[in-house]
Amino acid sequence: MFFADGFKVYDYILTFEDERRLVWSSRFTFMKAIFFVNRYLVFVGTVGMLYGESMHLSYRSDAFEIHHA
């Protein structure tokens, strides 16, 4: 999971300059909106997933401590 997220970030870093130059400077269209949703919604999902995983790990850690206390 984290390995794949690292690849996503690596891809964004490599292509960000081209995206800024070619996409951001063009006029806003429906296809441009689709591009941005497709490109950046992944990060929203990743943050949500990481938050959920951290809550799950926190809960399991608390349960473990209470059980063995």
C-alpha positions as CSV (number, residue, x, y, z in Angstrom):
1,M,0.0,0.0,0.0
2,F,2.6,2.6,1.0
3,F,4.9,1.5,-1.9
4,A,2.1,2.2,-4.4
5,D,1.5,5.6,-2.8
6,G,5.2,6.4,-3.1
7,F,5.0,5.7,-6.9
8,K,2.0,8.0,-7.2
9,V,3.9,10.8,-5.5
10,Y,7.0,10.1,-7.7
11,D,4.8,10.3,-10.8
12,Y,3.3,13.6,-9.7
13,I,6.8,15.1,-9.0
14,L,8.1,14.0,-12.4
15,T,5.1,15.3,-14.4
16,F,4.2,18.4,-12.3
17,E,6.2,20.9,-14.4
18,D,4.6,19.7,-17.7
19,E,1.2,19.8,-16.1
20,R,1.7,23.3,-14.8
21,R,2.9,24.5,-18.2
22,L,0.5,22.7,-20.4
23,V,-2.7,22.3,-18.4
24,W,-2.9,25.1,-15.9
25,S,-2.2,27.8,-18.5
26,S,-5.0,26.6,-20.8
27,R,-8.6,27.7,-20.5
28,F,-10.9,25.8,-18.2
29,T,-13.0,23.1,-20.0
30,F,-15.0,20.1,-18.9
31,M,-12.1,17.8,-19.9
32,K,-9.7,19.9,-17.8
33,A,-12.1,19.4,-14.8
34,I,-12.1,15.7,-15.4
35,F,-8.3,15.7,-15.6
36,F,-8.0,17.5,-12.2
37,V,-10.6,15.2,-10.6
38,N,-8.8,12.1,-11.9
39,R,-5.3,13.5,-11.0
40,Y,-6.0,14.9,-7.5
41,L,-8.9,12.9,-6.1
42,V,-6.4,10.1,-5.6
43,F,-4.7,12.1,-2.9
44,V,-8.0,12.7,-1.1
45,G,-8.6,9.0,-1.0
46,T,-5.1,8.3,0.1
47,V,-5.3,10.7,3.0
48,G,-8.7,9.2,4.1
49,M,-7.3,5.7,3.9
50,L,-4.2,6.6,5.9
51,Y,-6.3,8.4,8.5
52,G,-8.6,5.3,8.7
53,E,-5.5,3.0,9.1
54,S,-4.1,5.2,11.8
55,M,-7.4,5.1,13.7
56,H,-7.6,1.3,13.3
57,L,-4.0,0.9,14.6
58,S,-4.7,3.3,17.5
59,Y,-7.8,1.4,18.4
60,R,-6.0,-2.0,18.3
61,S,-3.1,-0.6,20.3
62,D,-5.5,0.7,23.0
63,A,-7.4,-2.6,23.1
64,F,-4.1,-4.5,23.5
65,E,-3.0,-2.3,26.4
66,I,-6.3,-2.6,28.2
67,H,-6.4,-6.4,27.7
68,H,-2.9,-6.9,29.1
69,A,-3.0,-4.2,31.8
